Amino acid sequence: YRRFETTQLSPVNLHFRLPTEYPAKEAKIDVDCLWLPTSMKNTILKRLDIIIRENVGFPVLFLCYEDVKKFVDESDITELFLGGNVYAKSRNMSPVKLLETVRDECEKAEKLEFEAHCYDCDVCLENKIGRECVRFSPCGHTFCKDCVTSYLSEKLTAQEISPLTCPGDNCNSSIPQKLIVELQGQKAFDRYERLLLSRALDTMEDLATCPRIACQKPAALSQA
């Protein structure tokens, strides 16, 4: 079984078609969402149908939007099973592909939510907008990008190269490659990886550097 955890679900999309006689004639309303279970979708559509029938002759789009938002906000969603998902069936999507797509969309939603709020940097203590900050996982420590950039520069130019971790005290959360490249550039990351590999190879007693000048690659030692 595959699963993942998230703090932010991707949005529920409200689709509508308005006839030329709208609002005298009813609008056609539907909802669509990657993770939305069939039972929940049917409940939403029933609620929207009631709103439309009770407001014949009046604009209903905002009422429908408010009702969908309220229903989703008030739903106590702690776990979702994607098996038999309507979205996947309508697009011939495999369960694994669906899970990957839902995870990607949830990560985008988490990023947008994070970037929209302000946070206190644990290093400089300044309050900055989320798009200027970095939150590490799984520890959750948050720092501004300026402080993380300075931290990485110091670590990458140090004599002793060690695995890069969150700047938090005694924190072992790893720093993603993507973030290192974003803040330090690809060349700095490539150098860091080479030095880290060299350090690891130096600790292995059954490995040695090939003596040929044109090679210099690590080679395994064997009994003569």
C-alpha positions, 0 to 999 in steps of 0.5 A: 500500500502507498500513502502520504501525509499532507496538511493542505488538500488541493482545491475542489473545482466548481464547473458551471454552464450558463444558458443564455436565459440565465438566471431565468433558466437553471445553470448546469453545475458540477464539481471535480477534484482529484481526491474527492470520494464519490460519496462526498461528490454526490452529497455536494451535488445534492446540496447544490441541486437544492440551492438551484431549485430553491432560487429559480430566477435568481443568480446562484453561482456565489451561493453554490461556491459558498456552500461547497466551501462551507461543506469542505471546510466543515468536513472532518477529513483525516484519511482518504482512500483513492480506490474507485475514484471517479476522477481516475476512472474518467481519465483511465488513470492507474491508482499509482499515477493518481496517488502521485498526481494527488501528492503533487497537487497537495504539495502545490497547495501547501506551497501556496498556503505557506507563501501567503503567510508571514513567519519569524526567521529562527536565525535573524528573528525578522518577520518575512513573507513565506515566499522569502522563507524556507520550511524544512521537513519533517522538522518544520523549522522555518528560516528566511532564504537570506539566512539559509543562503549564508548558512549554506555558503559557510558549510560549502566552503568549510574545510570539513565537508559533511552532509547538509542538514537543517540549521536548527539546533541539533536538527538532522532534517536533510536539505533537499538538492533542489533547495541547495541548487536554487540558493547556491547554484549547480556548480556549488552543489556538484562540488559538494557532492564530489567532496562528500563522495570522496570523504565517504570513499576515504573511510572504506578500507577495501577501496583505493584510488586507481594509480593511473593518472588518466583514471584516478577512479575509486577501485575495489581492492582484492586479495592477490 
